[in-house]
Amino acid sequence: MTRYVFVLGKNWMLGIAELIVYLRDRNLAKEVLDYTRTTAIVDIQEDLKDVELIDVLGALGGSFKIARVVSVYDRILLEEAFPAKGKVQKQARALLQQVPWAKKTWKNVKNKKVKFAVSTYSTYAKQTTIDLRKLTMGFNEWTKQQLIRMGARKVIYYVYEGPDKRGAKRPNVALWPKSIARHGLLSPPNAEIIMAIAESSVYVAKTIGVYDAQLQRYRDESRPYISEEVSTSPKLCRALLNFAGTRTGDTILDPFCGSGTLLMEAALLGMKCVGVDIDANAANGAKQNLRWLSRDLGERMSFKIVKGDSQQIDELITEKIDAVASEPELGPVHKDRPTKEEAVRHISELTQLYRTVLLKIGKILRSEGRIGMTIPVINSKDGQLSIDLEEMTAGTEFHVLMMLPKEAFESSIPKSKQLKITPDRPVLPERKRGQVVERGVVMLGRY
Ligand SMILES: C[S@@+](CC[C@H](N)C(=O)[O-])C[C@H]1O[C@@H](n2cnc3c(N)ncnc32)[C@H](O)[C@@H]1O
């Protein structure tokens, strides 16, 4: 068994849920060992090769880096060595200075030039009892000295560069994936070391793979059909595909495919795609986008896009479907908050639409097939309104499955309020705060 650190995106709770569902579906792990608002630590039972781990990361929408744990410290040691306030304990510093994990990370550096970086991830987004900047610089220096002792010819380390747009108070001590790519830090003997600071332990890990944001941006911006108003983020699409339990080779359906963002992600993961949209422009646009992707990659991709109303989906498509993933129609785009009456009407119409489509999906989805979808959460002038899941699934073959099952947290024990996860909750927020229509994510399966 080997422990891994997954570096999570902004929506850490959704990222953890996706990770659990993905690993459980493949019998790779049943629970998370530890987690924070920036990282999740998991014991993977099988010994996976680096290329397999990079594939795992590539399939996850909510994780940005994967790293193999090489050592674990008690957090208290780091608090003593680099306190945010108060006196430094010299003994603690002397202990850490030896960086014993360097020998596990670098096997042979004799006469080589080594480039590396230490990226530190804190427990929460803001407050911490450790001086993260001093800690990061300390470990950078000590690791450099150790590498020279190990015989390296030249050693250079990289630190965070450029403005961090995630908020002034957030500690800027981790390298972005693009900086790692630019400096070639994943080609041996170069390396990135991750320090994941959890509530009681600190995990030192060597990065195996990082999310390729540049490639994603290129695809987002270069595809021929872009519909800004309704398009779903590719990372959310990957998460929905994982909640739907998809695998390479599966035939997947998006009954509200829009410009085809989700289908493009599915095609990239080797799935056969079926999409339906009531709007002819969207259906044509999705076709153009998938054709473009296929040409761009020089690979034949299997896709079928139909213009039509998904309330009759069983008459529109003949394929047997393995999984359904979708950001469905979410109602009108509001500039201002609607009145409660308006919101109630929209929610009621959408509930009926989803229910009808679910009834029909029951006829074409294989028996163990799951559904990953978003639902609207409307901020009206008089509070928040969302879909009643019981009403949405009433009379259909589907019910809500838990994305954060209680058993998946057996050994993870964060006590602080900021890390509290309520397991067994039916909907997880995919929040873009301040929007009139926010979204929730749900996972459905059969009775
Ligand atoms: C939120 S958008 C999907 C966005 C898509 N994931 C993307 O990234 O482009 C919802 C889509 O559902 C379509 N739609 C609405 N009602 C429908 C229906 N009854 N059957 C099929 N498509 C429908 C709309 O035309 C719209 O393109």
The ligand as an SDF file (V2000), in Angstrom:
LIG
                    3D

 27 29  0  0  0  0  0  0  0  0999 V2000
  -26.8090   24.3500  -19.2960 C   0  0  0  0  0  0  0  0  0  0  0  0
  -26.9130   24.0240  -20.9770 S   0  0  0  0  0  0  0  0  0  0  0  0
  -25.7210   22.7630  -21.2440 C   0  0  0  0  0  0  0  0  0  0  0  0
  -24.3430   23.2900  -21.3710 C   0  0  0  0  0  0  0  0  0  0  0  0
  -23.3380   22.3000  -21.8740 C   0  0  0  0  0  0  0  0  0  0  0  0
  -22.9390   21.3870  -20.8300 N   0  0  0  0  0  0  0  0  0  0  0  0
  -22.1420   23.0380  -22.4440 C   0  0  0  0  0  0  0  0  0  0  0  0
  -21.0680   23.0590  -21.8190 O   0  0  0  0  0  0  0  0  0  0  0  0
  -22.2700   23.6610  -23.4910 O   0  0  0  0  0  0  0  0  0  0  0  0
  -28.4350   23.2280  -21.1660 C   0  0  0  0  0  0  0  0  0  0  0  0
  -28.8200   22.8530  -22.5780 C   0  0  0  0  0  0  0  0  0  0  0  0
  -30.0390   22.1210  -22.5200 O   0  0  0  0  0  0  0  0  0  0  0  0
  -30.7710   22.3620  -23.7180 C   0  0  0  0  0  0  0  0  0  0  0  0
  -32.1800   21.9530  -23.4930 N   0  0  0  0  0  0  0  0  0  0  0  0
  -33.1520   22.6080  -22.8260 C   0  0  0  0  0  0  0  0  0  0  0  0
  -34.2760   21.8790  -22.7900 N   0  0  0  0  0  0  0  0  0  0  0  0
  -34.0230   20.7220  -23.4350 C   0  0  0  0  0  0  0  0  0  0  0  0
  -34.7880   19.5640  -23.7250 C   0  0  0  0  0  0  0  0  0  0  0  0
  -36.0580   19.4490  -23.3320 N   0  0  0  0  0  0  0  0  0  0  0  0
  -34.2000   18.5620  -24.4170 N   0  0  0  0  0  0  0  0  0  0  0  0
  -32.9170   18.6750  -24.8240 C   0  0  0  0  0  0  0  0  0  0  0  0
  -32.1480   19.7610  -24.5890 N   0  0  0  0  0  0  0  0  0  0  0  0
  -32.6860   20.7670  -23.8970 C   0  0  0  0  0  0  0  0  0  0  0  0
  -30.5270   23.8300  -23.9850 C   0  0  0  0  0  0  0  0  0  0  0  0
  -30.7310   24.1300  -25.3650 O   0  0  0  0  0  0  0  0  0  0  0  0
  -29.0760   24.0180  -23.5260 C   0  0  0  0  0  0  0  0  0  0  0  0
  -28.1880   23.9200  -24.6170 O   0  0  0  0  0  0  0  0  0  0  0  0
  1  2  1  0
  2  3  1  0
  2 10  1  0
  3  4  1  0
  4  5  1  0
  5  6  1  0
  5  7  1  0
  7  8  2  0
  7  9  1  0
 10 11  1  0
 11 12  1  0
 11 26  1  0
 12 13  1  0
 13 14  1  0
 13 24  1  0
 14 15  1  0
 14 23  1  0
 15 16  2  0
 16 17  1  0
 17 18  1  0
 17 23  2  0
 18 19  1  0
 18 20  2  0
 20 21  1  0
 21 22  2  0
 22 23  1  0
 24 25  1  0
 24 26  1  0
 26 27  1  0
M  CHG  2   2   1   9  -1
M  END
$$$$
